[in-house]
Amino acid sequence: MSYLIWKLIHVLGVILFVGNFPILGTGWIFWSIVLLTISGVAFMRRVAPLQRRMHALAAAGAQVGKLDWPGYQVLSRSWNIWGMVALVAPAVAVVLMVLKPALPAP
């Protein structure tokens, strides 16, 4: 199933970029897609792994009876920063989609 989804995304990407569709020439659409991509990458590459590490640290602390609080705080701060990136980027994309400002496109 994931191969089919990946192939569909690839084919649509080739059609949009090689086919010279003017939709990506519209600045607000292009930058909204960029922001949504940034959000997805931030979540997949940073937020989700940090959550797994935080969970593992908390589970290990529960078994031992003592949480490594300084280690957890370091992970939590990083999770907060990357989580904010993953949250703010699509919110800005929604604002761009609603307001449709005249932004330059590549």
Secondary structure, DSSP 8 states (H G I E B T S, - for coil): -HHHHHHHHHHHHHHHHHTT-GGGGSHHHHHHHHHHHHHHHHIIIIIHHHHHHHHHHHHHHHHHT---HHHHHHHHHHHHHHHHHHHHHHHHHHHHHHH-------
